[in-house]
Amino acid sequence: MLQLHYYPSNASITPHILLEEMGLPFELKLVDRTNNAHKTPEYLKLNPNGLIPVLVDGDLVLYETAAICMHLTDMHPEMGLAPAVGTHERAQFYKWLMWLTNTLQPTIIMYFYTDRYTTSTDAAVIAQIKAKTQERIGAMLKQLDDHLAANDGPWMMGEKFSVLDIYTFMLGRWTRVFEGAPPATQAAKTWPHLGPFMHRMLARPAVQRVVATEALKDPII
């Protein structure tokens, strides 16, 4: 049986929702970050980076959220959660997935862990970096909002629901604490097209099950 090592509201929420969407049998293994379980020798054998999630599939141990999602969709192409290999739609899918995981996600992480990106201990300097990072995230949220506005359908790939929607929901949810002058520093929930998208995602039964299992409070707000 598939085994997902997770912690509530971490990047593991994307493969957790994906597994629920796919209806595959799986086991959840809590990695308690409050006790630094992700830094223990046992966990570091699974992921030497000490990050969550990890998927165990038989003798395969896989980390990196996007890689886990691609493995699951490639193992079950009949479920249609990623376009067919070799198509233009698949190329667009790759583009957006790489953008989400390599461009938007690291910038959001910089916002929440700003002190990791400077040697300064000056609170004012850290606040300036944080504010500028939030502006950069705002520009990226606008890119998502514009894409959804131009789409011929409710999802990132148009009419077809895919892994991209789950990943976008996770990252959009992480911005729920954003405050500031609109629109550059607004949360995803406040954008005219991204906001309704977040609510469409939240209404999906698979997402509701994950919200309940992970005991998430205020999943968007």
Backbone bond lengths (Angstrom), bond angles and torsions (degrees), N, CA, C in turn:
res aa  C-N    CA-C-N  psi(-1)  N-CA   C-N-CA  omega(-1)  CA-C   N-CA-C  phi
1 M - - - 1.459 - - 1.529 110.15 -
2 L 1.315 115.71 143.20 1.457 121.09 175.92 1.528 110.04 -62.54
3 Q 1.319 115.01 144.12 1.462 120.57 -179.72 1.530 107.93 -131.12
4 L 1.336 115.54 122.33 1.463 120.78 -180.00 1.521 109.45 -109.92
5 H 1.319 115.59 119.74 1.460 121.94 174.69 1.529 107.04 -87.22
6 Y 1.331 116.03 122.62 1.461 120.06 -169.22 1.523 111.33 -141.79
7 Y 1.338 113.71 166.96 1.449 121.87 166.24 1.528 106.31 -143.19
8 P 1.336 118.59 137.92 1.466 120.22 -175.37 1.522 113.54 -52.09
9 S 1.331 114.58 133.00 1.467 124.54 174.59 1.522 114.00 72.61
10 N 1.336 117.53 0.87 1.463 120.46 175.38 1.533 109.62 -80.78
11 A 1.323 116.80 -175.72 1.464 121.01 -179.06 1.529 112.06 -61.33
12 S 1.318 116.68 -16.45 1.466 121.15 177.12 1.521 112.38 -64.65
13 I 1.335 117.29 -14.30 1.464 118.58 -178.95 1.530 111.51 -64.73
14 T 1.349 117.13 -29.27 1.465 119.37 179.57 1.527 111.95 -67.65
15 P 1.340 121.01 -54.99 1.461 118.28 175.79 1.527 113.14 -64.57
16 H 1.339 117.84 -28.04 1.466 120.00 176.69 1.525 109.97 -62.95
17 I 1.341 117.15 -48.29 1.469 119.97 177.06 1.521 110.59 -63.15
18 L 1.334 117.27 -41.48 1.459 120.94 -179.52 1.519 111.11 -59.77
19 L 1.316 117.37 -44.73 1.464 120.54 178.87 1.526 111.08 -61.60
20 E 1.329 116.48 -39.09 1.463 119.61 176.95 1.524 111.16 -66.75
21 E 1.323 117.31 -41.01 1.465 121.06 177.89 1.526 110.92 -61.86
22 M 1.329 116.18 -37.27 1.462 120.66 -176.79 1.521 112.30 -79.95
23 G 1.319 117.04 -18.51 1.457 120.63 -179.55 1.511 113.80 70.10
24 L 1.338 116.93 25.37 1.458 120.96 179.92 1.524 110.44 -84.84
25 P 1.327 117.40 145.88 1.472 118.85 173.99 1.521 110.22 -70.37
26 F 1.322 116.19 133.62 1.452 119.92 179.17 1.523 109.73 -154.22
27 E 1.315 114.00 161.69 1.461 121.71 178.34 1.520 108.82 -117.07
28 L 1.322 116.26 135.70 1.458 121.29 175.59 1.520 110.04 -94.67
29 K 1.329 115.43 134.90 1.462 121.75 175.88 1.530 107.93 -121.82
30 L 1.326 116.22 110.98 1.455 120.29 -178.36 1.526 110.71 -70.32
31 V 1.327 115.77 129.17 1.464 122.53 172.44 1.529 105.54 -106.72
32 D 1.303 116.76 101.09 1.459 121.50 -170.47 1.529 110.97 -76.60
33 R 1.311 115.75 97.98 1.466 120.51 -178.87 1.525 111.96 -65.14
34 T 1.326 117.09 -26.57 1.459 119.21 -179.25 1.524 111.65 -66.26
35 N 1.329 116.27 -20.98 1.466 121.50 176.32 1.523 111.94 -109.20
36 N 1.358 116.28 14.99 1.468 122.16 -179.42 1.533 112.74 57.71
37 A 1.330 115.35 34.70 1.461 119.03 179.68 1.525 111.89 -63.89
38 H 1.339 116.58 -23.50 1.466 120.12 179.98 1.523 112.45 -77.19
39 K 1.320 117.11 -4.62 1.461 121.44 178.40 1.528 112.34 -112.15
40 T 1.313 117.24 6.32 1.462 120.19 -179.79 1.524 110.55 -75.64
41 P 1.335 118.35 155.87 1.469 120.76 178.14 1.525 112.36 -56.42
42 E 1.331 116.99 -36.36 1.464 120.43 -178.56 1.534 111.13 -64.26
43 Y 1.342 115.54 -44.92 1.457 118.18 -179.10 1.524 111.67 -72.67
44 L 1.316 116.79 -36.32 1.464 120.20 179.91 1.527 112.30 -64.75
45 K 1.319 117.13 -20.01 1.463 119.71 173.36 1.523 110.40 -69.19
46 L 1.341 115.91 -29.65 1.463 120.43 178.06 1.524 110.91 -82.39
47 N 1.326 116.33 -43.21 1.470 121.58 179.40 1.525 108.28 -139.53
48 P 1.315 117.73 101.92 1.466 120.94 -177.32 1.528 113.40 -63.49
49 N 1.345 117.15 -12.84 1.458 120.61 176.81 1.522 112.19 -81.64
50 G 1.332 116.62 -12.13 1.451 120.05 -179.13 1.512 113.46 67.13
51 L 1.339 116.63 32.88 1.459 121.64 -178.23 1.521 110.08 -116.19
52 I 1.309 115.20 158.75 1.463 123.67 -179.79 1.528 107.24 -113.22
53 P 1.365 117.39 135.06 1.455 130.47 19.30 1.528 114.03 -103.75
54 V 1.342 113.38 176.23 1.463 123.41 166.78 1.521 106.71 -134.63
55 L 1.328 115.69 137.19 1.464 121.19 173.37 1.519 108.38 -111.62
56 V 1.326 116.69 130.62 1.457 121.83 174.01 1.525 107.44 -110.66
57 D 1.310 115.68 120.31 1.462 122.91 -179.35 1.517 107.41 -125.58
58 G 1.333 116.65 89.62 1.455 120.07 -174.65 1.513 110.14 65.87
59 D 1.334 116.14 -121.83 1.464 119.70 179.20 1.529 111.78 -92.06
60 L 1.332 116.97 4.43 1.461 121.65 177.05 1.519 109.77 -92.44
61 V 1.325 116.01 124.74 1.467 122.24 173.68 1.523 107.23 -114.45
62 L 1.333 116.01 120.96 1.466 120.32 -170.59 1.524 109.94 -129.91
63 Y 1.337 115.48 130.06 1.456 119.74 170.54 1.518 109.10 -121.89
64 E 1.321 116.20 176.42 1.471 126.95 -169.23 1.530 109.01 81.33
65 T 1.320 114.67 116.28 1.467 121.55 -172.80 1.520 112.63 -56.02
66 A 1.330 117.26 -46.94 1.466 120.03 -177.98 1.523 111.10 -64.01
67 A 1.337 116.84 -38.98 1.465 120.53 179.05 1.526 110.74 -64.27
68 I 1.321 116.65 -41.04 1.465 120.88 177.94 1.525 110.22 -61.18
69 C 1.328 116.16 -45.04 1.462 120.25 -179.32 1.529 111.70 -64.32
70 M 1.341 116.68 -41.87 1.457 119.33 178.72 1.518 111.43 -65.38
71 H 1.322 117.46 -38.96 1.464 120.48 177.92 1.522 110.24 -60.50
72 L 1.320 116.80 -47.29 1.464 120.16 -177.29 1.528 111.37 -64.66
73 T 1.331 117.44 -43.02 1.466 119.31 -179.20 1.526 111.17 -70.34
74 D 1.325 117.59 -35.76 1.465 120.30 179.11 1.528 111.72 -70.03
75 M 1.332 116.89 -30.65 1.457 120.30 177.60 1.527 111.58 -73.18
76 H 1.327 116.22 -21.31 1.469 120.26 -178.08 1.525 110.21 -135.28
77 P 1.346 117.14 64.68 1.465 119.85 -178.08 1.524 112.88 -64.33
78 E 1.325 116.44 -22.20 1.462 120.43 -178.87 1.529 111.85 -64.39
79 M 1.329 117.34 -18.71 1.464 120.74 -179.74 1.523 112.48 -81.05
80 G 1.326 117.36 -13.00 1.454 121.26 171.86 1.519 115.43 67.63
81 L 1.322 117.54 29.46 1.466 120.38 -179.47 1.523 112.78 -90.97
82 A 1.319 116.33 5.64 1.459 123.77 169.84 1.530 106.20 -151.01
83 P 1.331 118.23 145.57 1.462 120.08 -179.89 1.531 111.46 -63.84
84 A 1.305 115.75 162.89 1.459 121.48 -178.63 1.530 111.21 -64.55
85 V 1.322 115.45 141.31 1.467 121.60 179.07 1.527 109.74 -60.87
86 G 1.334 115.66 138.19 1.457 120.79 176.69 1.508 114.73 90.91
87 T 1.341 117.67 -2.84 1.459 121.10 179.93 1.531 110.32 -95.52
88 H 1.330 115.66 162.10 1.459 119.93 175.12 1.525 110.65 -63.17
89 E 1.332 115.87 -34.13 1.462 119.86 178.92 1.525 110.64 -63.97
90 R 1.337 116.04 -36.65 1.467 119.32 178.00 1.528 110.34 -66.44
91 A 1.319 117.40 -37.78 1.459 120.71 178.17 1.524 110.59 -62.90
92 Q 1.326 116.60 -42.74 1.456 120.12 176.77 1.529 111.28 -64.93
93 F 1.302 116.07 -37.96 1.464 121.84 176.48 1.524 110.56 -59.97
94 Y 1.332 116.79 -46.76 1.466 120.96 177.47 1.528 110.42 -59.22
95 K 1.330 116.04 -45.25 1.461 120.49 -178.46 1.520 111.16 -56.10
96 W 1.317 116.44 -51.45 1.453 120.22 -176.85 1.528 112.00 -69.02
97 L 1.317 117.42 -38.06 1.461 119.15 179.44 1.523 110.64 -64.40
98 M 1.338 117.26 -42.97 1.458 120.37 178.20 1.524 110.75 -66.54
99 W 1.307 117.29 -36.95 1.469 120.76 178.91 1.526 110.41 -64.92
100 L 1.311 115.93 -43.84 1.466 119.72 -179.90 1.523 111.66 -62.79
101 T 1.329 116.55 -45.71 1.464 120.13 -173.95 1.520 113.10 -83.39
102 N 1.338 117.97 -27.66 1.472 120.41 -175.13 1.524 114.58 -105.31
103 T 1.330 117.55 -17.37 1.466 120.60 -177.37 1.528 111.31 -114.43
104 L 1.325 117.12 -60.45 1.462 119.80 -176.67 1.532 112.32 -71.11
105 Q 1.327 117.24 -48.58 1.466 119.15 -175.27 1.533 113.01 -59.99
106 P 1.348 120.05 -47.84 1.466 118.70 179.14 1.528 113.32 -61.79
107 T 1.326 116.74 -31.37 1.464 119.21 179.61 1.524 110.56 -71.00
108 I 1.329 116.88 -38.74 1.464 119.80 175.64 1.529 110.17 -64.22
109 I 1.313 116.37 -40.07 1.465 119.77 178.14 1.528 110.52 -62.80
110 M 1.327 116.86 -38.11 1.466 120.53 176.96 1.523 110.74 -61.38
111 Y 1.324 117.23 -36.47 1.458 121.30 178.51 1.527 111.10 -62.63
112 F 1.323 116.61 -45.99 1.461 120.43 -175.50 1.529 113.31 -79.31
113 Y 1.328 116.47 -25.26 1.469 120.46 -178.23 1.524 109.67 -124.32
114 T 1.315 115.31 50.92 1.464 121.85 -173.60 1.524 112.29 -57.18
115 D 1.321 117.14 -36.10 1.468 120.73 -176.30 1.521 112.63 -63.00
116 R 1.326 116.91 -18.59 1.469 120.13 178.71 1.526 112.05 -74.34
117 Y 1.321 116.80 -14.93 1.458 120.77 -170.88 1.525 112.73 -110.03
118 T 1.325 116.43 15.96 1.455 120.64 175.49 1.525 109.42 -151.72
119 T 1.320 114.95 149.36 1.466 119.13 175.15 1.519 111.01 -87.51
120 S 1.326 116.59 -7.70 1.462 120.34 -179.55 1.527 110.84 -73.51
121 T 1.316 115.45 142.94 1.466 121.27 173.25 1.526 110.66 -106.40
122 D 1.317 116.41 5.91 1.456 122.19 -179.80 1.540 108.73 -74.75
123 A 1.313 115.86 120.41 1.461 120.73 -177.39 1.520 111.95 -59.65
124 A 1.333 116.69 -34.40 1.466 120.40 -179.75 1.525 111.09 -67.48
125 V 1.326 116.82 -39.60 1.466 121.02 178.00 1.527 110.33 -64.48
126 I 1.320 116.22 -45.58 1.459 120.93 179.87 1.530 110.23 -62.50
127 A 1.320 117.16 -39.82 1.463 121.08 178.73 1.523 111.43 -64.27
128 Q 1.333 116.91 -37.32 1.469 120.63 178.31 1.526 110.88 -65.36
129 I 1.332 116.09 -43.30 1.466 120.01 178.57 1.529 109.72 -62.84
130 K 1.317 116.11 -42.60 1.462 121.28 179.99 1.522 111.07 -61.41
131 A 1.343 115.84 -44.19 1.466 119.82 -179.23 1.522 111.28 -64.32
132 K 1.325 116.64 -42.55 1.468 120.23 179.54 1.521 110.84 -66.70
133 T 1.321 116.91 -37.87 1.456 121.09 177.59 1.517 110.62 -63.74
134 Q 1.312 117.08 -39.91 1.460 120.49 178.30 1.525 111.13 -63.36
135 E 1.329 117.07 -37.62 1.460 120.12 175.60 1.528 111.30 -62.59
136 R 1.322 116.32 -41.66 1.472 120.53 178.53 1.525 110.15 -62.41
137 I 1.327 116.67 -41.60 1.464 120.45 178.03 1.527 109.87 -62.97
138 G 1.333 116.05 -39.70 1.455 119.64 178.39 1.523 112.32 -58.24
139 A 1.316 117.12 -40.86 1.464 120.96 177.97 1.532 110.83 -64.44
140 M 1.317 116.47 -35.39 1.464 120.56 178.67 1.529 111.10 -72.40
141 L 1.336 117.08 -38.19 1.460 119.86 175.72 1.528 110.39 -63.60
142 K 1.327 116.62 -36.18 1.467 119.70 175.75 1.521 110.43 -62.48
143 Q 1.322 116.78 -39.07 1.471 120.16 178.01 1.524 110.45 -60.80
144 L 1.327 116.51 -42.66 1.462 120.36 176.88 1.522 111.00 -65.50
145 D 1.332 116.40 -44.02 1.453 120.57 -179.14 1.524 111.05 -61.93
146 D 1.327 116.97 -42.45 1.465 121.61 178.18 1.526 110.98 -63.75
147 H 1.330 115.49 -39.75 1.468 119.40 179.20 1.526 110.68 -63.16
148 L 1.325 116.68 -45.44 1.463 119.94 179.48 1.522 111.02 -65.34
149 A 1.331 116.42 -35.51 1.465 120.19 178.89 1.526 111.52 -64.21
150 A 1.330 116.38 -35.38 1.463 121.23 -177.16 1.518 112.82 -86.24
151 N 1.330 116.09 -8.45 1.461 121.14 -175.19 1.519 112.16 -71.20
152 D 1.316 114.75 148.13 1.459 120.66 172.20 1.526 108.08 -96.05
153 G 1.307 115.96 64.12 1.456 120.55 -177.55 1.515 110.60 154.89
154 P 1.336 117.13 173.15 1.463 121.50 -173.01 1.520 115.02 -84.88
155 W 1.340 117.47 -7.41 1.464 120.01 -171.31 1.521 111.60 -117.72
156 M 1.308 115.98 172.56 1.467 121.08 -177.47 1.527 111.98 -59.99
157 M 1.326 117.44 -32.66 1.467 121.64 178.38 1.531 111.56 -100.35
158 G 1.313 116.66 19.40 1.457 119.74 179.76 1.516 111.33 94.86
159 E 1.328 116.43 -121.75 1.462 120.34 -179.55 1.527 112.41 -78.95
160 K 1.330 117.04 -18.00 1.463 120.86 -172.04 1.527 110.99 -96.55
161 F 1.326 115.90 119.85 1.464 121.83 175.16 1.527 109.24 -70.04
162 S 1.359 116.76 140.59 1.456 120.30 -178.02 1.523 110.90 -149.82
163 V 1.314 115.08 179.31 1.462 122.30 175.65 1.523 111.08 -55.47
164 L 1.323 117.40 -33.25 1.466 120.63 -178.96 1.521 111.55 -56.22
165 D 1.313 116.60 -36.56 1.457 120.23 -177.99 1.526 110.85 -68.65
166 I 1.317 116.28 -38.11 1.464 120.10 178.76 1.523 109.83 -66.30
167 Y 1.320 116.11 -44.27 1.466 120.66 -179.06 1.531 110.71 -64.86
168 T 1.334 116.33 -42.20 1.468 120.66 178.85 1.520 110.85 -63.59
169 F 1.324 116.89 -40.05 1.459 121.09 177.72 1.522 111.05 -60.52
170 M 1.334 116.92 -45.83 1.462 120.08 179.92 1.530 111.17 -58.30
171 L 1.331 116.56 -50.08 1.460 119.81 -176.54 1.524 111.13 -68.72
172 G 1.321 116.37 -38.64 1.454 119.42 176.52 1.516 111.53 -62.11
173 R 1.303 116.21 -39.63 1.470 120.71 178.96 1.524 111.00 -63.28
174 W 1.315 117.21 -36.21 1.468 120.06 -179.55 1.530 112.08 -63.16
175 T 1.330 117.89 -21.04 1.469 120.34 -179.25 1.524 112.18 -88.06
176 R 1.312 118.39 4.78 1.464 120.94 -172.71 1.535 113.29 -61.12
177 V 1.316 117.38 -19.96 1.474 120.60 -178.94 1.526 112.24 -87.70
178 F 1.330 117.53 -4.38 1.460 120.44 -176.37 1.527 110.79 -65.31
179 E 1.303 114.69 138.26 1.455 121.87 172.95 1.519 107.64 -136.21
180 G 1.311 116.26 156.27 1.452 119.07 178.31 1.504 111.43 147.64
181 A 1.312 114.97 -178.07 1.461 120.62 -177.90 1.516 110.39 -70.24
182 P 1.319 118.19 133.00 1.470 120.19 178.81 1.528 110.51 -73.40
183 P 1.359 117.26 154.93 1.460 123.19 -5.68 1.530 113.56 -96.92
184 A 1.324 117.80 -9.91 1.463 120.36 -166.39 1.523 113.55 -62.27
185 T 1.324 117.55 -28.61 1.461 118.82 -175.44 1.521 112.22 -116.12
186 Q 1.308 117.09 21.52 1.456 121.30 -179.76 1.530 111.80 -82.72
187 A 1.328 115.04 156.28 1.455 121.64 173.77 1.528 110.30 -73.73
188 A 1.314 116.15 160.48 1.470 120.99 -179.87 1.523 111.49 -57.01
189 K 1.322 116.70 -36.20 1.471 121.24 -176.37 1.519 113.17 -62.10
190 T 1.335 118.41 -18.43 1.463 121.44 -174.45 1.529 113.14 -94.02
191 W 1.334 118.19 -10.46 1.462 120.74 -176.68 1.523 109.65 -77.48
192 P 1.336 118.12 148.53 1.465 120.58 -171.03 1.524 115.41 -64.44
193 H 1.325 118.29 -29.33 1.465 120.69 -179.78 1.523 111.27 -110.98
194 L 1.314 116.59 -34.21 1.462 120.79 178.86 1.525 111.06 -70.24
195 G 1.330 116.87 -35.84 1.464 120.10 178.82 1.525 112.41 -60.66
196 P 1.350 119.19 -53.55 1.461 120.16 176.72 1.532 112.87 -60.03
197 F 1.347 116.55 -34.97 1.466 119.84 175.17 1.522 110.47 -58.54
198 M 1.342 117.39 -44.80 1.464 120.91 179.89 1.517 110.83 -59.51
199 H 1.322 117.06 -39.42 1.467 120.26 179.54 1.527 111.73 -71.77
200 R 1.335 117.18 -34.37 1.469 119.51 174.93 1.529 110.20 -62.41
201 M 1.322 115.51 -41.28 1.459 119.41 178.10 1.526 111.10 -64.53
202 L 1.305 116.03 -45.06 1.458 120.11 -178.04 1.524 111.65 -61.82
203 A 1.319 117.13 -28.61 1.465 121.16 -178.37 1.526 112.73 -77.00
204 R 1.320 118.80 -12.70 1.457 120.74 -177.75 1.534 109.75 -69.93
205 P 1.323 117.85 136.15 1.463 120.67 -178.42 1.529 113.57 -56.24
206 A 1.335 117.23 -38.50 1.466 119.85 179.93 1.516 110.86 -62.84
207 V 1.340 116.98 -40.53 1.461 121.12 179.01 1.519 109.98 -66.95
208 Q 1.326 116.80 -41.02 1.456 120.37 178.41 1.529 111.71 -61.60
209 R 1.326 116.45 -37.64 1.471 119.31 178.11 1.527 110.90 -65.60
210 V 1.327 116.61 -40.66 1.468 120.27 179.20 1.524 110.27 -67.31
211 V 1.319 116.99 -41.69 1.470 120.74 177.46 1.528 109.96 -57.05
212 A 1.340 116.13 -42.53 1.467 120.03 179.98 1.525 111.30 -69.86
213 T 1.322 117.15 -45.31 1.467 120.89 -177.50 1.521 111.66 -63.80
214 E 1.330 116.35 -41.73 1.465 120.32 -178.52 1.534 112.60 -86.63
215 A 1.342 114.92 0.26 1.471 120.94 178.79 1.530 111.24 52.82
216 L 1.329 116.00 47.72 1.455 121.09 -178.46 1.523 110.04 -80.04
217 K 1.302 116.63 131.09 1.450 122.29 175.92 1.517 108.90 -97.47
218 D 1.339 115.55 141.03 1.459 120.31 178.69 1.531 110.95 46.85
219 P 1.341 118.16 64.28 1.468 120.54 -171.82 1.517 115.09 -59.75
220 I 1.333 118.67 -23.53 1.463 119.94 174.53 1.518 110.01 -114.80
221 I 1.303 116.58 -44.94 1.459 121.50 -173.09 1.530 110.24 -82.19
